[in-house]
């Protein structure tokens, strides 16, 4: 039984992956099978999310009942979780209450994280300048200064067109190229991982 189960898991995973892949090349017959399998995957993913939420709630509930020293954070999390589920369930995902939660809590939290990121970048620049300056240090500092100066008008000079043009070029050419390179790397890694699972050399499902 211990040997049969891993083989069965591998056969199911390889067959499902092959059928979904064939659905892209032969959408006629295999397209229906592909849609069915993807629908099943979405349902399983939804149940996995619910299971993760339940597990998160149970972990923090145990911290509260065991009087953990950080139980205050657990109380805040559970209360926020319950209120969010209730309010979103009442008003819907695009209702006024849901949008109020998003604009009141989610957006300020994301803005705060971006502010922390800016502080970390400034600290990184200071650390770089404290060491022996190299060409990439100077390039990084010059890029940061150009982007900052081109993003907002200066107090006495107002908006400088050439700085805005340079900032736009930096955002549209080098930054976009780097982002696309990262996305291509992620895509290639995903394809490689999928092929390894498809041929059975990698078995994250066990066995």
HUVEN-V519430 format. One record per residue. RES is the residue in one small letter. PHI is phi in radians with two decimals (none if undefined). PSI is psi in whole degrees, -180 to 180 (none if undefined). Layout:
BEGIN
RES | PHI | PSI
RES | PHI | PSI
END
This chain:
BEGIN
x | none | -38
x | -1.16 | -28
x | -1.52 | -31
x | -1.25 | -40
x | -1.09 | -47
x | -1.07 | -38
x | -1.14 | -41
x | -1.11 | -43
x | -1.06 | -42
x | -1.13 | -42
x | -1.11 | -44
x | -1.12 | -45
x | -1.13 | -45
x | -1.16 | -42
x | -1.14 | -44
x | -1.11 | -44
x | -1.11 | -41
x | -1.15 | -41
x | -1.16 | -41
x | -1.14 | -41
x | -1.15 | -41
x | -1.15 | -27
x | -1.11 | -25
x | -1.35 | -30
x | -1.61 | -31
x | -2.24 | 79
x | -1.22 | -12
x | -1.15 | -72
x | -1.45 | -48
x | -1.30 | -15
x | -1.11 | -39
x | -1.17 | -42
x | -1.12 | -41
x | -1.06 | -46
x | -1.08 | -40
x | -1.13 | -45
x | -1.15 | -40
x | -1.16 | -38
x | -1.08 | -42
x | -1.09 | -41
x | -1.11 | -39
x | -1.13 | -41
x | -1.11 | -45
x | -1.10 | -39
x | -1.12 | -39
x | -1.09 | -44
x | -1.14 | -35
x | -1.12 | -39
x | -1.12 | -44
x | -1.09 | -40
x | -1.13 | -39
x | -1.13 | -41
x | -1.12 | -43
x | -1.10 | -42
x | -1.13 | -41
x | -1.07 | -44
x | -1.12 | -40
x | -1.16 | -39
x | -1.08 | -45
x | -1.31 | -29
x | -1.16 | -39
x | -1.12 | -36
x | -1.13 | -37
x | -1.22 | -46
x | -1.21 | -27
x | -1.56 | 5
x | 0.98 | 50
x | -1.15 | 152
x | -1.16 | -23
x | -1.83 | 30
x | -1.21 | -20
x | -1.06 | -40
x | -1.13 | -38
x | -1.15 | -39
x | -1.11 | -45
x | -1.07 | -42
x | -1.12 | -47
x | -1.17 | -41
x | -1.11 | -43
x | -1.11 | -40
x | -1.10 | -47
x | -1.14 | -45
x | -1.12 | -40
x | -1.12 | -45
x | -1.09 | -42
x | -1.16 | -48
x | -1.19 | -42
x | -1.20 | -35
x | -1.16 | -32
x | -1.34 | -48
x | -1.65 | -13
x | 1.56 | 165
x | -1.15 | -23
x | -2.00 | 17
x | -1.33 | 175
x | -1.15 | -39
x | -1.17 | -40
x | -1.13 | -44
x | -1.15 | -34
x | -1.13 | -43
x | -1.08 | -44
x | -1.13 | -47
x | -1.30 | -26
x | -1.54 | -34
x | -2.02 | -48
x | -1.19 | -48
x | -1.11 | -48
x | -1.05 | -36
x | -1.13 | -42
x | -1.17 | -39
x | -1.12 | -39
x | -1.12 | -40
x | -1.12 | -39
x | -1.15 | -37
x | -1.13 | -41
x | -1.09 | -39
x | -1.08 | -40
x | -1.11 | -41
x | -1.11 | -41
x | -1.11 | -40
x | -1.12 | -41
x | -1.10 | -42
x | -1.11 | -39
x | -1.13 | -39
x | -1.11 | -43
x | -1.10 | -40
x | -1.14 | -39
x | -1.15 | -40
x | -1.24 | -28
x | -1.24 | -22
x | -1.57 | -174
x | -1.22 | 119
x | -1.18 | 135
x | -2.15 | 178
x | -1.14 | -36
x | -1.28 | -27
x | -1.16 | -46
x | -1.13 | -40
x | -1.11 | -43
x | -1.10 | -46
x | -1.12 | -42
x | -1.11 | -40
x | -1.13 | -43
x | -1.08 | -44
x | -1.12 | -42
x | -1.12 | -41
x | -1.18 | -42
x | -1.16 | -45
x | -1.21 | -29
x | -1.50 | -10
x | -1.48 | -28
x | -2.39 | 148
x | -1.19 | 144
x | -1.31 | 159
x | -1.16 | -46
x | -1.68 | -31
x | -1.67 | -16
x | 1.33 | -157
x | -1.44 | 128
x | -1.73 | 120
x | -1.10 | -39
x | -1.17 | -36
x | -1.20 | -39
x | -1.14 | -38
x | -1.15 | -42
x | -1.13 | -42
x | -1.10 | -42
x | -1.11 | -40
x | -1.15 | -41
x | -1.10 | -38
x | -1.30 | -33
x | -1.58 | -24
x | -1.89 | -72
x | -1.16 | -44
x | -1.16 | -43
x | -1.14 | -38
x | -1.13 | -42
x | -1.12 | -41
x | -1.12 | -41
x | -1.18 | -36
x | -1.09 | -41
x | -1.11 | -42
x | -1.13 | -39
x | -1.12 | -40
x | -1.09 | -42
x | -1.10 | -42
x | -1.12 | -44
x | -1.14 | -40
x | -1.11 | -39
x | -1.14 | -42
x | -1.10 | -43
x | -1.11 | -43
x | -1.13 | -40
x | -1.11 | -41
x | -1.16 | -38
x | -1.12 | -39
x | -1.22 | -38
x | -1.14 | -37
x | -1.58 | -2
x | 1.50 | 6
x | -1.34 | -25
x | -2.12 | 128
x | -2.22 | 82
x | -1.23 | -14
x | -1.48 | 3
x | 1.83 | 152
x | 1.77 | none
END
